Amino acid sequence: MSSDETYEHTSLEAARWLVSLEESPDDQKLKDEFERWLSEGPTHREAWAATSGIYDLMGPLFAKERYSSGTQSCKSGWRHRSVSKRILYGVPITLAAAVASFMLVPDYYYRLTADYSTGKAQQMTVKLADGSEVSLAPKSAIDVVFRREGGREIHLLRGEGFFKVSHNPGRPFRVTAGKISVTDIGTEFDVRVSQKASAVAVRSGEVHVDGDNHLSTDLHSGQRIERRGRGIVSASHEDAENIGAWATSGQLVLEDSSFGDAVTQITPYYNGRIFVANRHLSVGKVTGVYNLSTPESALKAMADTQGAKLYHITPWIIVVSY
């Protein structure tokens, strides 16, 4: 296990301890076990300091969701806080959100199971056996299924891929992403998948898109389609040269995008976590071209358009708030 994997695993343990101690603040046995875990090494203490610090440092950002600190509970510095379930589970950025972020499937899971994958702030271009190319954005993963006779299939397991396909009418090239399937008809196209949506955009050429709820349509250069939860499908047009710009020029091009979606797109390029503290901030609109090689500067420029600021909670957590 690499040092990054070890630290991510330890951070997840720290988050679990935090939840357990919140749920059972008077359990002496639990506190004794926690103390033993904390004393096992500096990595544990560092992860705990960063994770528990979210409570104290985030408080000022949530005027209506403040919590109070009580008395010292154990020598480690953990203190019982009276945090209501409404706060723990109801607001967009609180400890619950931070803890949940630790509990996402780790990058190394995909490194072990996917044919090709990238982690935080990593990109990769894969040359496939048929001459096609796939550029993977950070935190992306694919499986490749090429049959000796017949079709070529790519499963986009997470993240975003930009595809340059070597067209062969006798061997269809298909990309599946969530609940949609994209069949190449000689093109360059971008596919993005998340837990909430799947999107396809064509830079050049043409693709055919299939999906549930009778989705079946052709897309041409400059066209985009997005399928969200409950089968809601939206279509739009954009400058074809901006499609896949993250892969071709290292830029994120936004046109009337919601601030929340903009943050979602730039987060994989930042080697840490980014949270938006205000609900109404997420729906603000952002237009511009941002350099993905400096994601923190790009995020600041986006926040400036909304009159918001960046708060560095730890070296690896940024909260965006007014």
N, C-alpha and C positions, 0 to 999 in steps of 0.2 A: 504494500500500500504506500502511495507517494505521500509526501508531507502535506500536500493540499487535501488529499483524501482523508488523512489522519485528522487534520484540523476540522474538516467539515463534519466528520463523524463525531469528534469531541464536542463541537458546537451543538450538534443534534442532541447529544447526551445532556449537555448543559441546559438546553431548552426543555427537555423532558423533566430534569430535576426542578426547574423553575415552576413548571405546571404542577408537579407532584407536591412541592412545598406550599404552593398556593392553595391546593385543594385540601391538604392535611397539615395545617400550620402547627398543630399541637402534638403531632406524632413524633415522640422522642426517638423511637427506633429509626424512623425515616431520616431524621436529622443526623443521627449518629452515622447512618450509612452514607449520607451525603458528605459528611465531614471526612470519612475514609476515602471516598471518591476524590474529593477536593485535594487531599494530601498526597495523591498518587503521583503528582508531577506538575511542573510549571504550565504545561499545556492545558491541563484541566483548570488551573486557576485563571489563566488568561482567557479561556473560553467562557468561564463563569463570569468574570468581571465584565466582559463585553456584553454577554447576554442579559445579565441582571441589570446592567447599567441602562438598558433600554427603558426600563420602568422610570427611573429617576430623571433621565434626560429628556424623555419624550413628554413628560407631564406638562411643561409650559406651552406646548404646541396645541393642546386641546383644552380650551378654556371651559367647555361644558362637560368634559369628561375627565376632570381632575381626580386624582386619588390621593389618599393620605398615607403617610408613613408612620409606622408604629415604633415600638421599642425594639432594641436589639434582641434577636432571637438566638443567635449562636455565634461563635467566635469567627466564623467565616465572613460575617458581614451581611448575611441574608437577613432580611427583615420582613416580618409579616405585613403585607399591605392589604387593606380592605378594598379589594377590587370587585365591583359588582359584575354579575354575568352580562349585564347589558354592555359594560365596557369591554369585558374580556372577549365577547363574541359579537358585539354589535357594531362597532365603529370600524372604519376602513383601515386605520393605522393605529394600532395599539400593540400591546404585547402579543395578543392573539395572532395578529397578522405577521408579526416578526417570527413567532414560533412556527406558524404554519409554513413560512418560507423555508425554514430549516427542514420541514418534514416532506418537502417535495422529493421526488425520486432523485438520488444523487447522480452526478455526471458519470461516475465510474460504473453505474449500472449499465448505461448505454455503451460505455467503452467495452464492457464485457459481452454484451448481447447484440449490439448492432454491427453491421458490416463496416460502417464509417460513422464517426461521431465527433463533435467538437464540444469543448467546455466553455466556461465563461471567458469572454474576450478572445476567443480563438476562432479562426476561420480556416477553411480547407477547400482545395479544389481537387476533385477526383476525376481522373481520366478513366472512363469505362472501357470495357473490352471491345465495344463496337465503335469506338472513336468519339462517342458523346462525352460531354463534360458536365459535372455537377459541382457548383460552388456551394458550400455549406456555410451559413451564417453561424455566429456563436450559439451555443446550446442547441445544436441541431443533430439529428441522427437519421440515417437511412439504412434500409435493407435492400439489397440488389438481388433480383431473381431474373437471370438471363438463361433461357432455355436454348439448347443447341438448335432445336428446330422450333420456329414460332416466335412468340412475343418476348418483349423485354419489359420488365416491370420493376419499378422503384416504389418502395413503401417509405414515405416521409413520416417517421415516427414522432418527431417533434421539431419545432423550430422552422427554419426557412431554407429553401434551396432555389438556386437559379440554374436553369437547365439549358444547355446548348446541345441540341439533339442532332445526331447524324441520321438523317431521314432514310428510312428503308420501308417502302410500302408493304413488303412481304413480311416484315417483322415489326408489328406495332410497338410503339414506345409509350408505356402508360405509367402515370404517377398516381398513387392513391394517398390521400391525406385526410384523415378523419372520415367524414361521410361523403367525400367527393372523389371522383376519379377523373384524371385528365389524360386524354389521348392526344399525342402529338400528330400534327399534320404538316410537319416541317417548320420548325420554329425555335425561338428563344423565349422562355417564359419563366415566371417566378411563382413559386407556391409557398404559402405560409400556413402553418397549422398551430392551433393552441387548444386549450380545453374549451374555449368559448366559440371558436370560429375556424373556418378554413377559407383561404382566399387564393385566387389564381389571377395573374395579370400577364398579358402577352406583350413582349417587347417587339418581336417581329414574327411574321408568319401567322399560323392559325392553330388552335387546339379545339378539341371537343370536350365538353365537361358534362359528366353524368353525376347524379346524386339521388338521394331519397326524395320523396314527395314529387316524383315525376320531373326532377330537374334534368334537362337535356338541352344543351345549347352549344353553339360554336362561338368562339371568341377570336377576334382579329387584333392586329397591332393597335396598342393603346387602350384596349378594353380590359376591364377588371370585373370579377364577380366574387362576391363574398357570401358564404353561407354561415349564418349564426345559429345559436340554439333554437330549438323548436322549428327548424326548417326555414327560417326567415332568410330570404335571398335578396341581395341588393346588387345592382350593376352600376358601373360608372366608367367615365373616360378620363384619361390623363395623357400627358406627354409621353410617348413611347420611350424616349431616351431616358426618362427618369425611372422606368421600371427596371428593377435589378441594379440600381445605381450603387447600392451597398457592395455589390460584387464587382462591378466594372470600374467604379471610380472612388470607392470608399466613402460615399456620401449617403446621408439620409435626406431624401427630398420629401417635404411635407407640403400639402396644399389643402388648407382648410381642414386639417386633421384635429381631432379632439386632443387636448393636452394629455388625457389619460392614455390614449392610444399611442401618442408620441413617446411617452415614457415607457410604455410596454415595448415599443420597438427599439429604443436605445438601451434599455436595461441589460440585454445580453452582452453588450459591448463594454459594460462597466464591470470591473472585477469586484463586485460587491452587490449590495441590495439598495434599491431605490423605492421609496414609498411616497405617495401623495397624501398629505394629511387632511385635505379639505375636499369634500364631495363636489362642491361647485367649482373648484379649481380644475377638476378632472374634465369638465365639459367645455372649458374654454378652448378657443380655436387657435391653432398654430400653423403658420405658413413660413417656409424658409428652407434653406439648404444647410445641412449641418455635417461637420467633419466627424466621422465615426472613429478616427484614430485618437481623438481627444474627447471621449464621451462626457467627461465631467464638465468641460467647457461648453460642449453642445447643450447639455442639460441646463447649465446656468443661462445660456442665451435663450433657451425655450422659456425658462422660468421668468426671465426679465420681461418677456412679452406679456406675461400675466400679472406682473407686479409682485411676483413671489420670490422667495429666497431659499437657498440651500442651507440646511442645518446638518453638520457632520456629527452624527450621534456617536459613531465609532469610526476607525479608519476604513471600515467596510460597509457602513450603513449611512445613507443620505436620506433625509426627510425633506420634502419640498412643501413649504407652507408659506402663508402670508406673514 
